[in-house]
Amino acid sequence: MIKNELIYFATALMFFTRIPVPFAVPYSSDIMNRSQKYFAWVGLLVGLINAGVLYLSYHLFNLDIAIVLMMISSVLLTGAFHEDGFTDVCDSFGGGYGKEKILTIMKDSRVGAYGAVGIVLLFALKFFCIQALGNIDLLKVLGIIVLAHTASRFISGTMIYTHQYVTDIDVSKSKPLANTPLDKKSLLVSFISVLVSFLLIPDWRLVFAFALAYFGKICLGWYFKKHIGGYTGDCLGAVQQVTEVLFYLGTIIVWKFI
């Protein structure tokens, strides 16, 4: 039992990051699906590493440089996995009309104007959000970063439970993806990672930031369903990136007005 759970976690870790796993991990679609319970836990680990980079870089340089170095480390750590999905979604929904055209553009590995503009604006917004939070309280922002990474991956994962997976029009180009909802116990295992993250910064006001991030997921889910009938792997990446930024924005709002 413990061995199986370790395999599921290692699968999630290998899928979402470039962190090496020191043992061979078997692969099957069932293992991929069962690993979804650990997606948010991987986010917690990524958040902790990013927070550590920010903290060390801040003491070596200054806050602005520290944020840039943290963003670089995040991209290197995850291989820009979710950012790639975000740019594909920007290009496909920005330049495509109709389900078939949108899905065709989404599978194009090239980055177009919509994707380039979108990722630049996303990174800029993420930078200024963390800068604003860091100027308020550096130690608290470390916890916010961990929580944002964890919560955004949990929220993105809930798309599997609330929306229908859209089959790739070109099966030969389909990527491995957990797209089968598991039982409620597995969802709870995932949510526990969010609760653990909240322990790092026990501020009840952050529940509103979480709510704003989840509302963003609802809006994106509605938009995806309207245009393509559900979600794809790239859509999940876009949801993660957008909800992460929404969590930062929500934190700024509650710290300013509540």
Secondary structure, 3 states (H helix, E strand, C coil): CHHHHHHHHHHHHHHHCCCCCCCCCCCCHHHHHHHHHHHHHHHHHHHHHHHHHHHHHHHHCCHHHHHHHHHHHHHHHHCCHHHHHHHHHHHHHHHCCCHHHHHHHHCCCCCCHHHHHHHHHHHHHHHHHHHHHHHHCHHHHHHHHHHHHHHHHHHHHCHHHHCCECCCCCHHHCCCCCCCCCCHHHHHHHHHHHHHHHHHCCCCCHHHHHHHHHHHHHHHHHHHHHHHCCECHHHHHHHHHHHHHHHHHHHHHHHHHC
